[in-house]
Amino acid sequence: MPVLNKIIELSNHIASSILKHEKPKEFLDSDLFTDSDKKYILEHLTDEKLIKRAALLKQIDKKEAWSEIESKIEVPVRKLSIWKYAAAAAVLIMVSTVYFTNNNWKDKQQNKVVVTKSVINPGTDKAILVLANGKQVALGKGSVYNATGIHSNGTEIIYKNNNSDKDAIAYNYLTIPRGGQFFIKLADGTKVWLNSDSKLKFPVSFVDGEPRQVELVYGEAYFDVSPSTDHKGSHFNVLTDNQNIEVLGTEFNVKAYQDSPAIYTTLVEGKVNLSGSFQTTVLKPGQQSVLDNHNIRVAAVDVFNEVSWKEGIFSFQEMPLKEIMKVLERWYDIKIVFKNKAIENSTFNGILDKNQKIEEILNIISNTNKIPYEINQKTVIFK
């Protein structure tokens, strides 16, 4: 289990133990912290301190605070990046869990929830692979697929390069339905994580020295691109509607959903050139471009907030409810209805586990924004 997931799991156990007035056994038995660290953490986990910390959370400039910490740590930032995000996620989840659960006790009569029985599960690993001959293969947990140069264990699919001639290259499609996600390793070694409701077109093999090109037909994908130096200088290109992303070897996220007119490209590390019916634009790490109606703008963003989905986390920072509900609709394969349109632009802050039940997430959002809701089969209605 990744370190980040371990910290998140421990945070949830700690919060649950505090609410039950029990000792956090899982935390005490953990080998992630020294005994002195555990003692210090436990001394600062009283209900009063957590609630005060939650109230102050919005006032803290996390980037500025982290810069201050970095200046006092003699370790390269690159090596610390995963710990920075893990710690931030853990603290926020722990505080949110305790604070919002307490809120739920106080407000449960005000925001009464009506639930009509229906099974709403979090998303899981699943996809439909369409081969060059049109054959469709369902991929998912518990299923195994093998073909020449292709292997899937049900949670990922791996391609091996067969060094085909340029004229013989065939294309496959990988479609991720609502309520799904999937990982693919392309024949050149590039790694791609695909989010719910996404579709990727890609060649089954690549020719070294020739441009490597894939197309994000729609949806969201995180790319960890195999460097051009490993492929005789072959550049890697990601096509989306009205935009081409040219990279040499880098990590970035692209969001181009059908229900949004904008395309969001977020650079994690490296360098990318964006081109299309607009002036060619270069992104630096930590920057995001937004292409909307052939106009492009670039701004610095919180990278963790943009790519946390691939780590199993929802990170919503000052996000309008309307946009949050689009994310939940895709992941839980549900429909969201706002009876009161005025609340669609209400914002919410929170970092949540994608494996939580939909009711738990909706309770947090409902109680924070004082908005009652009900679930009718697979439709969530905000009143």
C-alpha positions in Angstrom: 0.0 0.0 0.0 1.4 3.4 -0.9 2.6 5.6 2.0 -0.1 8.2 1.2 -2.9 5.6 1.5 -1.4 4.3 4.8 -1.4 7.8 6.3 -5.0 8.4 5.2 -6.1 5.0 6.6 -4.4 5.8 9.9 -6.0 9.2 10.0 -9.5 7.7 9.6 -8.7 5.2 12.4 -7.5 7.9 14.7 -10.6 10.1 14.1 -12.9 7.2 14.6 -11.2 6.2 17.9 -11.4 9.8 19.2 -15.2 9.9 18.5 -15.6 6.5 20.3 -13.3 7.6 23.2 -11.0 4.6 22.5 -7.3 4.3 22.1 -6.2 4.4 18.4 -4.7 1.0 18.3 -3.8 0.9 14.6 -1.9 4.2 15.0 -0.1 3.0 18.1 1.0 -0.2 16.3 2.1 1.7 13.2 5.7 1.7 12.1 5.4 5.0 10.2 6.1 7.1 13.3 8.6 7.0 16.2 7.3 6.6 19.7 8.1 10.3 20.5 6.1 11.3 17.3 3.2 9.2 18.4 3.2 10.8 21.8 3.3 14.3 20.4 0.5 13.6 17.9 -1.8 12.1 20.6 -1.3 15.0 22.9 -2.6 17.3 20.2 -5.7 15.3 19.2 -8.3 16.6 21.7 -11.8 17.5 20.4 -11.2 21.1 21.3 -8.0 21.5 19.4 -9.2 19.6 16.4 -12.3 21.8 16.1 -10.3 25.0 16.5 -7.8 23.8 13.9 -10.7 23.1 11.5 -12.0 26.6 12.0 -8.6 28.1 11.2 -7.9 25.8 8.3 -9.4 28.2 5.6 -7.2 31.0 6.9 -3.9 29.2 6.5 -1.8 29.8 3.4 -0.6 26.2 3.0 1.9 27.0 0.2 3.6 29.7 2.3 3.6 27.5 5.4 5.3 24.7 3.5 7.9 27.0 1.9 8.8 28.0 5.5 9.2 24.3 6.5 11.2 23.5 3.3 13.7 26.2 4.1 14.5 24.5 7.4 14.8 20.9 6.0 18.1 19.8 4.4 16.5 17.3 2.0 15.8 18.0 -1.7 12.2 19.0 -2.3 11.7 16.4 -5.0 12.3 13.6 -2.5 9.9 15.2 0.0 7.1 15.9 -2.4 5.1 12.7 -1.7 5.4 13.3 2.1 4.3 16.9 1.7 1.1 15.9 0.0 0.6 12.9 2.2 0.9 15.0 5.4 -1.4 17.7 4.0 -4.0 15.1 3.0 -3.8 13.2 6.3 -4.2 16.4 8.5 -7.1 17.6 6.4 -8.9 14.3 6.4 -8.5 13.8 10.1 -9.7 17.3 10.9 -12.6 17.1 8.5 -13.7 13.7 9.7 -13.9 14.8 13.3 -15.2 18.3 12.7 -17.8 17.4 10.2 -19.0 14.3 12.1 -19.6 16.5 15.1 -21.5 18.9 12.9 -23.6 16.0 11.6 -24.6 15.1 15.2 -25.8 18.7 15.8 -27.5 19.2 12.4 -29.0 15.8 11.7 -32.5 17.0 12.5 -32.1 20.1 10.3 -30.8 18.3 7.3 -32.9 15.2 7.4 -32.0 12.6 4.7 -34.6 10.5 3.0 -33.1 7.4 1.3 -35.0 5.1 -1.0 -33.2 1.7 -1.0 -30.6 1.4 -3.8 -27.1 0.1 -4.0 -24.7 2.9 -4.8 -21.1 1.7 -4.8 -17.9 3.7 -5.3 -16.1 3.2 -8.7 -13.8 0.4 -9.4 -11.2 -0.8 -11.9 -13.1 -1.5 -15.2 -12.8 -0.7 -18.9 -13.8 -1.8 -22.4 -10.9 -2.5 -24.8 -11.8 -2.2 -28.5 -9.2 -3.9 -30.7 -8.3 -2.9 -34.2 -10.6 -5.6 -35.7 -13.6 -4.1 -33.7 -13.7 -6.9 -31.1 -14.6 -5.6 -27.6 -13.1 -7.0 -24.4 -14.5 -6.3 -21.0 -11.7 -5.6 -18.4 -12.2 -5.6 -14.7 -11.3 -7.1 -11.3 -11.4 -10.9 -11.5 -10.8 -11.1 -15.2 -7.6 -11.9 -17.2 -7.0 -11.1 -20.8 -4.0 -12.2 -22.9 -3.2 -11.6 -26.6 -0.1 -11.0 -28.6 1.8 -8.3 -26.9 -1.1 -7.5 -24.5 -1.8 -8.6 -20.9 -4.4 -7.5 -18.4 -4.9 -8.8 -14.9 -8.2 -7.0 -14.5 -6.9 -3.8 -12.8 -4.4 -2.7 -15.5 -3.4 -3.5 -19.1 0.2 -3.7 -20.4 1.3 -3.5 -24.0 4.7 -4.7 -25.3 6.3 -3.1 -28.3 6.6 -5.4 -31.3 8.6 -2.9 -33.4 6.0 -3.0 -36.2 6.6 -1.1 -39.5 5.0 2.3 -39.6 2.4 1.2 -42.2 1.4 -1.8 -40.0 0.6 0.1 -36.9 -2.9 -0.5 -35.6 -4.9 1.4 -33.0 -6.9 0.3 -30.0 -9.4 2.2 -27.8 -9.8 2.0 -24.1 -13.1 3.3 -22.8 -13.7 3.8 -19.0 -17.4 3.9 -18.1 -18.9 6.0 -15.3 -18.1 4.4 -12.1 -14.7 3.1 -13.4 -11.0 3.8 -13.6 -8.1 2.0 -15.3 -4.3 2.0 -15.7 -2.6 1.3 -19.0 1.1 1.0 -19.9 1.6 1.8 -23.5 4.1 -0.1 -25.7 6.7 2.6 -25.4 6.6 2.4 -21.6 4.4 5.5 -21.1 2.0 5.1 -18.1 -1.5 6.4 -18.3 -4.1 6.6 -15.5 -7.6 7.1 -16.9 -10.5 8.5 -14.8 -14.2 7.7 -15.0 -16.0 8.5 -18.2 -12.9 8.7 -20.4 -11.7 7.3 -23.7 -8.2 6.9 -25.1 -7.1 6.0 -28.6 -3.5 4.7 -28.9 -1.3 2.6 -31.2 -0.5 -1.0 -30.2 3.1 -0.4 -31.0 5.5 2.5 -31.8 8.3 3.0 -34.2 11.5 4.5 -32.7 12.4 7.8 -34.4 8.8 8.4 -35.4 6.4 10.7 -33.4 4.5 8.9 -30.7 0.9 10.0 -30.7 -2.2 9.2 -28.7 -5.6 10.8 -28.5 -7.7 11.6 -25.4 -11.0 11.4 -27.1 -12.7 12.7 -24.0 -12.4 12.5 -20.2 -9.4 12.8 -17.9 -6.0 11.2 -17.9 -2.7 11.4 -16.1 0.4 10.8 -18.2 3.9 9.7 -17.1 5.6 9.8 -20.5 8.6 7.6 -21.4 11.4 10.1 -22.4 12.3 10.7 -26.0 15.9 9.7 -25.3 14.7 6.1 -24.9 13.1 6.2 -28.4 15.7 7.8 -30.7 14.3 11.3 -30.0 10.7 10.5 -30.7 8.5 13.2 -29.3 5.2 12.2 -27.6 2.0 14.0 -28.5 -1.4 13.9 -26.8 -4.3 15.1 -29.0 -7.6 16.5 -27.6 -10.3 18.5 -29.3 -8.6 21.7 -30.6 -5.3 21.1 -28.7 -2.1 19.2 -29.2 0.3 18.6 -26.3 3.9 17.9 -27.2 6.2 16.5 -24.6 9.7 15.1 -24.3 9.4 13.1 -21.1 7.2 14.5 -18.3 4.2 14.1 -16.1 0.9 16.0 -16.6 -2.8 15.8 -16.3 -5.4 16.5 -19.0 -9.1 17.0 -18.3 -11.4 17.3 -21.4 -14.8 16.1 -20.4 -17.7 16.2 -22.9 -19.9 18.2 -20.4 -17.4 21.0 -20.1 -16.4 23.4 -22.9 -12.9 23.9 -21.4 -9.8 21.7 -21.6 -7.5 21.8 -18.5 -3.8 20.8 -18.8 -1.8 20.7 -15.5 2.0 20.1 -15.6 3.4 18.2 -12.7 7.0 18.1 -13.9 9.0 18.6 -17.1 7.9 20.8 -19.9 5.1 20.7 -22.5 4.2 22.8 -25.6 0.6 23.4 -26.3 -0.6 24.3 -29.8 -3.8 24.6 -31.7 -6.0 27.5 -32.9 -4.2 29.7 -30.4 -0.7 31.0 -29.8 1.7 28.2 -28.9 2.0 28.0 -25.1 4.7 26.5 -22.9 3.8 25.2 -19.4 6.1 25.1 -16.4 5.7 22.7 -13.5 2.8 23.8 -11.2 1.0 25.6 -14.0 -2.4 24.9 -15.6 -3.7 26.0 -18.9 -7.4 26.4 -19.6 -8.5 26.3 -23.2 -12.0 27.7 -23.7 -13.5 28.7 -27.0 -10.1 28.9 -28.7 -8.8 31.2 -26.0 -6.1 29.9 -23.6 -5.0 31.2 -20.2 -2.3 30.0 -17.8 -2.1 30.2 -14.1 -0.3 28.6 -11.1 -2.4 25.9 -9.3 -2.2 23.5 -6.4 -1.0 20.4 -8.2 -2.2 18.0 -5.6 -5.7 19.3 -5.8 -5.7 18.6 -9.6 -4.2 15.1 -9.6 -5.3 13.6 -6.3 -8.0 11.6 -8.1 -5.4 9.1 -9.3 -4.3 8.5 -5.6 -7.8 7.6 -4.6 -8.6 11.0 -3.1 -11.2 13.8 -3.8 -9.6 17.1 -3.2 -12.2 19.9 -3.3 -10.8 23.4 -2.6 -13.3 26.3 -3.0 -15.0 24.2 -5.6 -18.7 25.0 -6.6 -21.1 22.3 -5.7 -22.2 22.0 -9.3 -18.6 21.0 -10.3 -18.2 18.7 -7.3 -21.4 16.9 -8.2 -20.1 16.3 -11.8 -17.2 14.4 -10.2 -19.4 12.4 -7.9 -21.8 11.6 -10.8 -19.0 10.0 -12.8 -17.4 8.1 -9.9 -20.6 6.7 -8.3 -22.6 6.5 -11.6 -25.4 8.6 -10.2 -27.6 11.5 -11.2 -27.6 14.8 -9.3 -30.5 17.2 -9.3 -30.5 20.8 -7.9 -34.1 21.8 -7.1 -32.8 25.2 -5.9 -30.4 26.4 -8.7 -29.1 29.2 -6.4 -27.1 26.7 -4.4 -25.2 25.3 -7.4 -22.4 27.9 -7.0 -22.0 27.4 -3.2 -18.4 26.3 -2.5 -17.0 23.5 -0.4 -13.5 22.7 1.0 -12.6 19.1 1.8 -10.3 16.2 1.1 -12.2 12.9 1.1 -11.5 9.2 0.4 -12.9 8.0 -3.0 -13.8 4.7 -1.4 -16.2 6.2 1.1 -19.9 5.5 0.7 -21.8 8.2 -1.2 -23.9 8.9 1.9 -20.9 9.7 4.0 -19.6 12.2 1.4 -23.0 13.8 0.9 -23.6 14.1 4.7 -20.3 16.1 5.0 -21.2 18.4 2.1 -24.8 18.8 3.2 -24.0 19.6 6.8 -21.2 22.0 5.9 -23.3 24.0 3.5 -26.6 23.5 5.4 -28.3 22.0 2.4 -30.7 19.0 2.9 -30.8 16.3 0.3 -32.5 13.0 -0.4 -31.5 9.9 -2.4 -34.1 8.3 -4.6 -32.8 5.1 -6.2 -29.6 6.4 -8.0 -30.7 10.1 -8.0 -29.5 12.6 -5.4 -31.7 15.6 -5.0 -30.5 18.8 -3.3 -33.4 20.8 -2.0 
